[in-house]
């Protein structure tokens, strides 16, 4: 993909449905009695992998564009898959499904693509094993493929060493099948879509501070879900509108869950002009229209409890920091090393190619912004969020930028380049 510097982005856009909520609508709908209908479902490759896994376990799922109907069979209605369950590139699918599979009456093997087979799964193997799950890394390296055998689960109180919605959700989903209450306490609050949606499906879930608790064997009931626009997808257009002078962009129906809105908080701390309009909620999730105008930005510090609320947005925030006046420090974000790529290393590599002064650290980056950037050849290392972040950087950089393997954006946002072009007047 070749992208050149642009003048003023204008217009309005509805970004695709939230990836986290789309995954969960299929998973929880499959475990519920009756039909679950999800509108504005994200049709990216990751969520389609979740659909494929549940179809393989006997769940009838009808998809018509962004409308998905899941015919649930109840908490104990899944059947043994004929063959290995393949999660593709989706870490959410692997980790959350591990919790569900640990409580089944059949054995299974769960795997993914080459990237997934390098991502750490001990973070779910350890707590699931404490619950008496029989789950093992097939290759003995703490990664997928995972072998999961039938067992009787025991409720636990797990003190998680990481603030991770995937880890928390995995344990809570296993807790549906345990012999007593299951609790997870995190070092900081991670996104809470699982707790909100499980409650919406009539599970008994309580959250107090950094601890979430679920009671076993609920009667889940199918629901209608309007999936809000994904703030992680909106982040690229927020950044583009802020960076390109004279821009004004309206992003409609974007999810503004407070465990996910760190991007908005950091942008405002950098001096961004972002206005929330038409604030409302559907079911458990809040959302709003975001009016974004180009702004003069300055450096900031991104750290601590903010990190779990914006972990997926750090690459595009690093791009904003490169153009902002002054220094931005990102820390407490070692999790970036075990995403689809080592995002600290890959962001540093590619920002440097564009002329930015950036220093990688063990848990983040130090970015000295304000110096004009120039076009470059960008290698996103097949990471969709890296590719989209540098597409944004290219809009404000001098000259021409080439993004290699640009179609990796299909993991989460197949129409990304078309939507970006629509705001650029093309």
C-alpha positions as CSV (number, residue, x, y, z in Angstrom):
1,X,0.0,0.0,0.0
2,X,1.4,3.4,-1.0
3,X,0.2,6.4,1.0
4,X,1.1,10.1,0.6
5,X,0.7,13.2,2.7
6,X,-2.8,14.5,2.7
7,X,-4.7,17.7,3.3
8,X,-7.7,18.0,5.6
9,X,-9.7,14.9,6.4
10,X,-13.4,15.5,6.3
11,X,-16.6,13.5,6.7
12,X,-18.3,11.0,9.0
13,X,-17.7,7.3,9.4
14,X,-19.2,4.2,11.2
15,X,-16.3,2.0,12.2
16,X,-16.8,-1.8,12.4
17,X,-18.2,-3.5,15.4
18,X,-16.1,-4.0,18.5
19,X,-13.9,-7.0,18.2
20,X,-14.0,-8.0,21.9
21,X,-17.8,-7.8,22.0
22,X,-18.3,-9.6,18.7
23,X,-16.2,-12.6,20.0
24,X,-18.1,-12.8,23.2
25,X,-21.5,-12.5,21.5
26,X,-20.8,-15.8,19.7
27,X,-19.2,-17.6,22.7
28,X,-21.9,-16.6,25.2
29,X,-24.7,-17.0,22.7
30,X,-23.5,-20.6,22.1
31,X,-23.7,-21.4,25.8
32,X,-27.1,-19.8,26.2
33,X,-30.5,-21.3,25.7
34,X,-32.3,-19.8,22.7
35,X,-31.3,-17.5,20.0
36,X,-28.8,-14.7,20.3
37,X,-28.8,-12.0,17.6
38,X,-25.8,-9.7,17.1
39,X,-26.0,-6.7,14.9
40,X,-22.9,-4.7,13.6
41,X,-20.8,-7.9,14.2
42,X,-17.2,-7.5,13.2
43,X,-16.5,-9.7,10.1
44,X,-12.7,-9.6,10.5
45,X,-10.7,-12.8,10.3
46,X,-10.4,-13.1,14.1
47,X,-14.1,-13.1,14.8
48,X,-14.7,-15.5,11.9
49,X,-12.3,-17.9,13.6
50,X,-14.5,-17.9,16.7
51,X,-17.6,-18.6,14.6
52,X,-15.7,-21.5,12.8
53,X,-14.7,-23.1,16.2
54,X,-18.2,-23.1,17.6
55,X,-19.7,-24.4,14.4
56,X,-17.3,-27.3,14.7
57,X,-18.7,-28.0,18.1
58,X,-22.3,-28.3,16.8
59,X,-23.5,-24.7,17.1
60,X,-25.7,-23.4,14.3
61,X,-24.6,-19.9,13.4
62,X,-26.2,-17.9,10.6
63,X,-24.3,-14.9,9.2
64,X,-25.7,-12.3,6.8
65,X,-23.2,-9.5,6.5
66,X,-22.8,-7.9,9.9
67,X,-25.9,-9.6,11.3
68,X,-25.2,-12.9,13.1
69,X,-27.7,-15.3,14.7
70,X,-26.4,-17.9,17.2
71,X,-28.7,-20.8,18.0
72,X,-27.5,-21.6,21.5
73,X,-27.6,-25.1,23.1
74,X,-27.1,-24.2,26.7
75,X,-24.2,-24.4,29.0
76,X,-23.6,-28.1,28.4
77,X,-24.7,-28.3,24.8
78,X,-21.4,-28.2,22.9
79,X,-20.3,-31.5,21.2
80,X,-16.9,-32.9,20.6
81,X,-15.3,-31.4,17.5
82,X,-14.3,-33.6,14.6
83,X,-10.7,-32.5,14.5
84,X,-8.5,-29.7,15.9
85,X,-10.1,-26.3,16.7
86,X,-8.2,-23.6,14.8
87,X,-8.3,-20.0,16.2
88,X,-6.3,-18.5,13.3
89,X,-4.6,-15.4,14.5
90,X,-7.0,-14.7,17.4
91,X,-5.5,-14.7,20.9
92,X,-9.0,-13.9,22.3
93,X,-10.4,-17.1,20.7
94,X,-7.6,-19.3,22.1
95,X,-7.6,-17.9,25.6
96,X,-11.3,-17.5,26.2
97,X,-12.1,-20.8,24.5
98,X,-9.5,-22.6,26.7
99,X,-11.7,-21.7,29.7
100,X,-14.9,-23.0,28.1
101,X,-13.2,-26.2,26.8
102,X,-11.8,-27.0,30.3
103,X,-15.3,-27.6,31.6
104,X,-16.5,-29.8,28.8
105,X,-17.2,-33.5,28.9
106,X,-15.1,-34.2,25.9
107,X,-11.4,-33.8,24.9
108,X,-10.2,-31.2,22.5
109,X,-7.1,-29.7,20.8
110,X,-6.9,-25.9,20.2
111,X,-4.4,-24.3,18.0
112,X,-3.8,-21.2,15.8
113,X,-1.5,-19.8,13.1
114,X,2.3,-19.4,13.3
115,X,1.9,-16.2,15.3
116,X,-0.5,-17.6,17.8
117,X,1.8,-20.6,18.4
118,X,4.5,-18.2,19.7
119,X,2.2,-16.2,22.1
120,X,2.3,-17.1,25.8
121,X,-0.4,-19.4,27.0
122,X,1.0,-20.2,30.4
123,X,-1.0,-17.3,31.7
124,X,-4.1,-19.3,31.2
125,X,-2.7,-22.8,31.6
126,X,-1.6,-22.0,35.2
127,X,-4.9,-20.8,36.6
128,X,-6.9,-23.4,34.7
129,X,-4.6,-26.1,36.1
130,X,-5.2,-24.7,39.6
131,X,-8.9,-25.3,38.9
132,X,-8.1,-28.9,38.2
133,X,-8.3,-28.5,34.4
134,X,-6.2,-31.0,32.4
135,X,-4.6,-28.6,29.9
136,X,-1.2,-28.9,28.4
137,X,1.0,-27.3,25.8
138,X,1.4,-30.0,23.2
139,X,5.0,-28.9,22.4
140,X,5.8,-28.3,26.0
141,X,6.8,-24.6,25.4
142,X,3.8,-22.9,27.1
143,X,2.2,-22.1,23.7
144,X,-0.5,-23.5,21.5
145,X,-1.4,-26.1,20.4
146,X,-3.2,-26.8,23.6
147,X,-4.5,-30.3,24.6
148,X,-7.6,-30.0,26.9
149,X,-9.0,-33.1,28.5
150,X,-12.3,-33.5,30.3
151,X,-12.2,-32.9,34.0
152,X,-14.2,-31.7,37.0
153,X,-13.3,-28.1,37.8
154,X,-12.9,-26.5,41.2
155,X,-13.6,-22.9,42.0
156,X,-10.6,-20.7,43.0
157,X,-9.7,-17.2,43.9
158,X,-6.9,-16.3,41.5
159,X,-4.5,-13.4,42.0
160,X,-3.5,-12.6,38.4
161,X,0.0,-11.2,37.8
162,X,-1.2,-9.4,34.7
163,X,-4.1,-7.1,34.0
164,X,-5.5,-9.0,31.1
165,X,-9.2,-9.2,30.0
166,X,-8.3,-12.4,28.2
167,X,-6.9,-14.1,31.3
168,X,-9.7,-12.8,33.5
169,X,-12.4,-13.9,31.0
170,X,-10.8,-17.4,30.6
171,X,-11.0,-18.0,34.3
172,X,-14.5,-16.7,34.7
173,X,-15.7,-18.8,31.8
174,X,-14.1,-21.9,33.3
175,X,-15.9,-20.8,36.5
176,X,-19.3,-21.4,34.8
177,X,-18.4,-25.1,35.1
178,X,-16.8,-25.2,38.5
179,X,-18.0,-26.6,41.8
180,X,-18.2,-23.3,43.6
181,X,-17.5,-19.5,43.1
182,X,-14.5,-18.4,41.1
183,X,-12.8,-15.1,41.5
184,X,-10.1,-13.2,39.8
185,X,-8.2,-10.2,41.3
186,X,-6.1,-8.1,38.9
187,X,-3.3,-5.7,39.6
188,X,-5.3,-3.1,37.6
189,X,-8.8,-3.2,36.1
190,X,-8.8,-4.6,32.6
191,X,-11.7,-4.3,30.1
192,X,-14.9,-5.6,31.5
193,X,-16.9,-6.7,28.5
194,X,-17.1,-10.3,29.7
195,X,-18.6,-9.3,33.1
196,X,-21.1,-6.9,31.6
197,X,-22.2,-9.3,28.9
198,X,-22.3,-12.4,31.1
199,X,-24.6,-10.4,33.5
200,X,-26.7,-9.4,30.4
201,X,-27.0,-13.1,29.6
202,X,-28.3,-13.7,33.2
203,X,-25.1,-15.1,34.8
204,X,-24.4,-14.2,38.5
205,X,-21.3,-12.0,38.2
206,X,-20.2,-9.4,40.7
207,X,-17.3,-7.0,40.6
208,X,-15.8,-5.2,43.6
209,X,-12.8,-3.0,42.9
210,X,-10.2,-5.2,41.0
211,X,-12.0,-8.5,41.8
212,X,-14.6,-10.2,39.7
213,X,-16.5,-13.3,40.9
214,X,-18.8,-15.7,39.1
215,X,-21.1,-18.4,40.4
216,X,-21.3,-21.7,38.6
217,X,-24.0,-23.3,36.5
218,X,-26.2,-20.4,35.5
219,X,-29.1,-20.6,33.1
220,X,-27.8,-18.3,30.3
221,X,-30.5,-16.9,28.1
222,X,-30.0,-15.7,24.5
223,X,-30.1,-11.9,23.9
224,X,-30.2,-9.3,21.3
225,X,-26.9,-7.4,21.0
226,X,-26.1,-4.2,19.2
227,X,-22.3,-4.2,18.9
228,X,-20.9,-0.7,19.3
229,X,-18.2,0.6,17.0
230,X,-14.8,-0.6,18.1
231,X,-12.8,2.2,19.8
232,X,-9.6,0.4,18.8
233,X,-10.6,0.8,15.2
234,X,-11.8,4.4,15.7
235,X,-8.4,5.2,17.2
236,X,-6.7,5.4,13.8
237,X,-9.2,7.9,12.5
238,X,-9.1,9.9,15.7
239,X,-5.3,10.1,15.3
240,X,-5.5,11.0,11.6
241,X,-8.0,13.8,12.2
242,X,-5.8,15.2,15.0
243,X,-2.7,15.1,12.9
244,X,-3.8,16.4,9.5
245,X,-4.3,20.2,9.6
246,X,-7.8,21.4,8.9
247,X,-9.5,18.1,9.6
248,X,-12.9,17.5,11.2
249,X,-14.2,13.9,11.4
250,X,-17.4,12.5,13.0
251,X,-17.1,8.9,14.1
252,X,-20.5,7.5,14.9
253,X,-21.7,4.9,17.5
254,X,-18.2,4.3,19.1
255,X,-18.1,2.2,22.3
256,X,-16.9,4.4,25.2
257,X,-16.7,1.7,27.9
258,X,-14.6,3.3,30.7
259,X,-12.3,0.3,30.8
260,X,-11.5,0.9,27.1
261,X,-11.5,4.7,26.8
262,X,-7.8,5.4,27.7
263,X,-7.2,6.5,24.1
264,X,-9.6,9.4,24.6
265,X,-8.1,10.3,28.0
266,X,-4.5,10.4,26.7
267,X,-5.4,12.3,23.5
268,X,-7.1,15.0,25.7
269,X,-4.0,15.1,27.9
270,X,-2.0,15.8,24.8
271,X,-4.3,18.7,23.9
272,X,-6.7,17.0,21.5
273,X,-10.1,18.5,20.5
274,X,-12.5,15.6,20.9
275,X,-16.1,16.1,21.7
276,X,-18.6,13.3,22.7
277,X,-22.0,13.8,21.2
278,X,-25.2,11.7,21.5
279,X,-24.0,9.7,24.5
280,X,-26.1,6.7,25.2
281,X,-26.1,3.0,26.1
282,X,-27.5,-0.2,24.7
283,X,-27.7,-3.1,27.1
284,X,-24.6,-2.9,29.2
285,X,-22.3,-1.0,26.9
286,X,-22.1,2.9,26.6
287,X,-21.3,4.5,23.3
288,X,-21.3,7.9,21.6
289,X,-20.5,9.9,18.5
290,X,-17.0,11.4,18.5
291,X,-16.3,14.7,16.8
292,X,-12.6,15.1,16.3
293,X,-10.8,18.2,15.0
294,X,-7.1,18.7,14.1
295,X,-5.1,19.9,17.1
296,X,-1.7,21.0,18.2
297,X,-0.4,18.2,20.5
298,X,2.2,18.0,23.2
299,X,4.0,15.1,24.9
300,X,2.6,13.3,27.9
301,X,3.3,10.3,30.2
302,X,1.3,7.1,29.6
303,X,1.6,4.6,32.5
304,X,0.1,2.7,35.3
305,X,-3.6,1.9,35.5
306,X,-4.2,3.6,32.1
307,X,-2.2,0.9,30.2
308,X,-4.9,-1.9,30.3
309,X,-7.5,0.6,29.0
310,X,-5.5,1.4,25.8
311,X,-3.0,-1.5,25.3
312,X,-4.1,-2.0,21.7
313,X,-4.0,1.7,21.0
314,X,-0.4,2.2,22.0
315,X,1.0,1.9,18.5
316,X,-1.2,4.7,17.1
317,X,-0.5,6.7,20.3
318,X,3.2,6.4,19.6
319,X,2.5,7.8,16.1
320,X,0.7,10.8,17.7
321,X,3.7,11.2,20.1
322,X,6.1,11.3,17.2
323,X,4.3,14.4,15.8
324,X,3.6,16.0,19.2
325,X,5.9,18.7,20.6
326,X,8.1,17.5,23.4
327,X,8.7,14.0,24.9
328,X,6.2,11.3,25.5
329,X,7.0,8.4,27.8
330,X,5.2,5.1,27.6
331,X,5.9,2.7,30.5
332,X,4.3,-0.3,32.3
333,X,3.5,-1.7,28.9
334,X,5.7,-4.8,28.7
335,X,2.6,-6.7,27.4
336,X,3.4,-5.0,24.0
337,X,6.2,-7.6,23.5
338,X,3.8,-10.5,23.3
339,X,1.1,-9.2,21.0
340,X,0.8,-10.1,17.3
341,X,4.4,-8.8,17.2
342,X,6.9,-7.3,19.6
343,X,5.2,-3.9,19.3
344,X,7.9,-2.1,21.2
345,X,10.6,-3.3,18.8
346,X,8.5,-3.0,15.6
347,X,7.2,0.5,16.4
348,X,10.8,1.6,17.3
349,X,12.1,0.2,14.1
350,X,9.6,1.8,11.8
351,X,9.3,5.2,13.6
352,X,13.1,5.4,13.3
353,X,12.8,4.7,9.5
354,X,10.5,7.8,9.3
355,X,13.0,10.0,11.1
356,X,11.6,9.9,14.6
357,X,13.9,9.9,17.6
358,X,12.6,7.0,19.7
359,X,14.2,4.9,22.5
360,X,12.8,1.4,23.3
361,X,12.7,0.4,26.9
362,X,12.0,-2.8,28.7
363,X,8.3,-1.8,29.2
364,X,7.6,0.9,26.6
365,X,9.2,3.7,24.6
366,X,10.5,7.2,25.0
367,X,9.5,9.3,22.0
368,X,11.0,12.7,21.3
369,X,8.4,14.3,19.1
370,X,7.9,17.4,17.0
371,X,10.5,16.8,14.3
372,X,9.0,16.4,10.8
373,X,8.8,12.8,9.6
374,X,9.4,11.6,6.1
375,X,8.0,8.7,4.1
376,X,9.7,5.3,4.4
377,X,9.2,1.6,3.6
378,X,7.3,0.1,6.6
379,X,7.5,-3.5,7.7
380,X,4.5,-4.1,10.1
381,X,5.7,-7.7,10.7
382,X,2.2,-8.9,9.8
383,X,0.7,-7.0,12.7
384,X,-2.6,-5.3,11.8
385,X,-2.3,-2.6,14.4
386,X,1.2,-1.6,13.3
387,X,0.1,-1.4,9.6
388,X,-2.9,0.8,10.4
389,X,-0.8,3.1,12.7
390,X,1.7,3.8,10.0
391,X,-1.0,4.4,7.4
392,X,-2.0,7.3,9.8
393,X,1.7,8.4,10.1
394,X,1.9,8.5,6.3
395,X,-0.9,11.0,6.1
396,X,1.2,13.6,7.9
397,X,4.7,12.7,6.8
398,X,6.6,14.3,3.9
399,X,6.8,12.2,0.7
400,X,5.6,8.7,0.1
401,X,5.2,5.8,2.5
402,X,5.0,2.1,1.4
403,X,3.4,-0.4,3.8
404,X,4.4,-3.9,3.1
405,X,2.0,-6.8,3.7
406,X,-0.7,-4.2,4.0
407,X,-3.5,-6.7,3.8
408,X,-2.7,-7.9,7.4
409,X,-5.3,-5.3,8.4
410,X,-8.0,-7.9,7.5
411,X,-7.5,-9.5,10.9
412,X,-9.6,-6.7,12.5
413,X,-10.6,-4.2,9.8
414,X,-10.9,-5.5,6.2
415,X,-12.2,-2.1,4.8
416,X,-9.7,0.1,6.6
417,X,-7.9,1.6,3.6
418,X,-11.2,2.2,1.8
419,X,-12.6,4.0,4.9
420,X,-9.4,6.0,5.2
421,X,-9.7,7.0,1.5
422,X,-13.3,8.1,2.0
423,X,-12.2,10.8,4.5
424,X,-9.4,11.9,2.3
425,X,-11.8,12.9,-0.5
426,X,-11.0,9.9,-2.7
